[in-house]
């Protein structure tokens, strides 16, 4: 199993997924969350930005887009098995890995008390989008702050140390979650983000995909799951960098 050291964590009681934008969690770990939710895991989502620049239409009204993306994210969470969504609502494209943002992520970790946290791998080489990079660092920095009681005592919350961190989009994954049977749930959750059909998913227009476009998109997602599973000679999987010494 070249590079892959472990397969399938025991489904946690509580998981917290932190994405830079609405739809990032579904792309990064949607099938894993659906699998865990079906096993009884309580799933919580944190979205760091407001998604206000997620359109290729220069005339798009930003407040309307933010409201739409909030509802799309809530629907995507429902499709993965439920769970609340917390929006930090930093401006899209301007997320920083600063102290205030770290305070917020640490607060969510202490409040939710997850066994497993999932997020972007901030060390991915040649990453272009700064929000993805900074959201990843907010997860790692937030875990350090949340676990140690002398950080942010004004929160009035007990320190909490998760047992594992799973980073998606990793250049050097060492863990797989086998998701055979959960591929459609992932696709269904991604499809909730209708505002992103053109910009993120490559569909031709605002009314949704043609049958050919939908088939091509499905093929890309399913092919990626198969590619990741093949790292360990397995079927469809989502690959992560697992850190379990937190």
C-alpha positions in Angstrom: 0.0 0.0 0.0 2.4 2.7 -1.2 2.0 5.7 0.9 -1.2 4.5 2.5 -0.8 3.4 6.1 -4.4 3.0 7.3 -7.9 2.5 6.0 -11.2 3.4 7.7 -11.3 5.0 11.1 -14.0 3.7 13.4 -17.0 6.0 12.8 -16.6 8.9 15.3 -19.4 10.0 17.6 -18.9 13.6 16.5 -17.1 15.0 13.5 -16.4 18.6 12.5 -15.7 19.5 8.9 -14.2 23.0 8.1 -14.3 24.3 4.6 -13.2 27.6 3.1 -16.3 28.1 1.0 -19.8 26.5 0.6 -19.3 23.3 -1.4 -15.6 22.6 -0.3 -16.6 20.1 2.4 -18.8 18.1 -0.1 -16.0 17.9 -2.6 -13.3 17.1 0.0 -15.0 14.6 2.2 -18.7 14.3 1.4 -18.9 10.6 1.0 -17.0 10.0 4.2 -19.4 12.2 6.1 -22.4 10.5 4.6 -21.0 7.1 5.6 -20.3 8.2 9.2 -23.7 9.9 9.5 -25.4 6.6 8.6 -23.4 5.0 11.4 -24.7 7.5 13.9 -22.0 10.2 13.8 -23.2 13.7 14.5 -21.8 15.9 11.7 -21.1 19.6 12.2 -20.0 22.0 9.4 -18.0 25.2 9.6 -17.8 27.4 6.4 -15.2 30.2 6.8 -16.2 32.6 4.0 -19.5 34.0 2.8 -19.0 32.7 -0.8 -19.8 36.2 -2.1 -17.5 36.0 -5.1 -18.5 32.6 -6.2 -20.0 33.7 -9.5 -18.8 34.5 -13.0 -21.6 37.1 -13.5 -20.2 40.6 -12.9 -23.8 41.8 -12.3 -24.5 39.3 -9.5 -25.8 41.0 -6.4 -23.5 39.9 -3.6 -25.9 39.9 -0.7 -28.3 37.8 -2.8 -25.5 35.4 -3.6 -24.5 35.0 0.0 -28.0 34.2 1.1 -28.3 31.6 -1.7 -25.0 30.0 -0.9 -26.0 29.7 2.8 -29.2 27.9 1.9 -27.3 25.7 -0.6 -24.8 24.7 2.1 -27.6 23.9 4.6 -29.3 21.7 2.0 -26.0 19.9 1.1 -25.5 19.2 4.8 -29.0 17.7 5.0 -28.2 15.5 2.0 -25.2 14.2 3.8 -27.2 13.1 6.8 -28.0 16.3 8.7 -26.0 18.4 11.1 -25.8 22.2 11.7 -23.8 24.6 9.7 -21.8 27.5 11.2 -20.9 30.4 8.8 -18.0 32.5 9.9 -18.8 34.8 6.9 -15.4 36.3 6.2 -15.4 37.9 2.8 -14.8 35.5 0.0 -11.2 35.7 -1.2 -10.1 37.7 1.8 -9.8 34.9 4.5 -6.7 35.3 6.7 -5.2 32.8 9.1 -5.2 35.5 11.7 -5.8 35.4 15.5 -9.4 36.4 15.3 -10.2 33.7 12.8 -8.2 31.2 14.9 -10.3 32.2 18.0 -13.4 31.4 16.1 -12.3 28.0 14.9 -11.0 27.0 18.3 -14.3 28.1 19.8 -16.2 25.8 17.4 -13.9 22.9 18.3 -14.4 23.5 22.0 -18.1 23.9 21.6 -18.7 20.9 19.3 -16.1 18.7 20.9 -15.4 16.5 17.9 -13.6 13.3 17.9 -12.4 13.9 14.3 -11.8 17.2 12.5 -11.6 17.4 8.7 -10.2 20.2 6.6 -8.1 21.4 3.7 -4.4 20.4 3.7 -2.7 23.8 3.9 0.6 22.3 2.8 -0.6 21.2 -0.6 2.0 22.3 -3.2 1.1 24.9 -5.8 -2.2 25.7 -4.2 -3.7 28.7 -5.9 -6.6 29.8 -3.8 -5.6 31.6 -0.6 -8.8 30.9 1.2 -8.2 27.1 0.9 -4.7 27.5 2.2 -5.7 29.8 5.1 -8.7 27.7 6.0 -6.3 24.7 6.4 -4.0 26.6 8.7 -7.0 27.8 10.7 -7.9 24.2 11.4 -4.4 23.2 12.4 -3.8 26.3 14.5 -7.3 26.1 15.9 -6.7 22.6 17.1 -3.6 23.7 19.0 -5.5 26.5 20.6 -8.5 24.4 21.4 -6.6 21.7 23.1 -4.5 23.9 25.5 -6.5 25.7 28.3 -4.4 28.8 28.5 -5.4 29.8 24.9 -8.5 32.0 24.8 -9.7 31.4 28.4 -12.3 34.2 27.9 -14.3 31.7 25.8 -15.4 30.1 29.0 -15.3 26.6 27.3 -13.3 23.6 28.4 -10.2 22.7 26.4 -10.8 19.9 23.9 -8.3 17.7 22.0 -9.7 15.8 19.0 -8.3 12.3 18.5 -7.7 12.7 14.7 -7.3 15.3 12.0 -8.1 14.3 8.3 -6.8 16.7 5.7 -8.2 16.4 2.2 -6.5 17.4 -1.1 -3.2 16.1 0.4 -0.2 15.7 -1.9 1.0 12.8 0.3 -2.1 11.0 1.6 -1.6 8.2 4.2 -5.2 7.2 5.0 -8.2 6.1 3.0 -11.9 6.1 3.8 -13.6 3.5 1.6 -16.8 5.0 0.3 -18.2 2.4 -2.0 -22.0 2.8 -1.8 -21.8 6.4 -0.8 -20.7 7.9 -4.1 -24.3 9.0 -5.0 -24.8 10.7 -1.7 -21.6 12.8 -2.3 -22.8 13.7 -5.8 -26.3 14.6 -4.5 -24.8 16.9 -1.9 -22.5 18.6 -4.4 -25.6 19.1 -6.7 -27.2 21.2 -4.0 -24.8 24.0 -4.9 -26.7 25.1 -7.9 -25.1 28.6 -7.9 -21.7 26.9 -8.7 -22.8 24.8 -11.7 -21.1 27.1 -14.2 -18.1 28.3 -12.2 -17.0 25.2 -10.3 -18.6 22.3 -12.0 -18.2 23.4 -15.6 -21.9 23.2 -16.6 -23.0 25.4 -19.5 -25.5 27.7 -18.0 -27.4 28.9 -14.9 -30.3 26.5 -15.6 -28.2 23.4 -14.9 -26.4 20.8 -16.9 -27.3 19.1 -20.1 -27.3 15.3 -19.8 -23.8 15.2 -21.5 -22.4 17.8 -19.0 -23.8 16.0 -16.0 -22.4 12.7 -17.2 -19.0 14.3 -17.7 -19.0 15.8 -14.2 -20.1 12.6 -12.6 -17.3 10.8 -14.4 -14.8 13.2 -13.1 -16.0 12.8 -9.5 -16.3 9.0 -9.6 -13.0 8.7 -11.4 -11.3 10.6 -8.7 -12.7 8.4 -6.0 -11.5 5.3 -7.9 -8.1 6.9 -8.4 -7.8 7.5 -4.7 -8.9 4.0 -3.8 -6.4 2.6 -6.2 -3.6 4.0 -4.0 -4.2 0.9 -1.8 -5.7 -1.4 -4.4 -9.2 -0.7 -3.1 -12.5 0.5 -4.6 -13.9 4.1 -4.4 -12.3 6.0 -1.6 -11.6 9.5 -0.3 -7.9 10.0 0.6 -6.5 12.1 3.4 -3.4 13.0 5.4 -4.2 11.6 8.8 -2.6 13.3 11.8 -3.4 11.5 15.1 -0.9 12.9 17.5 -2.7 16.1 18.3 
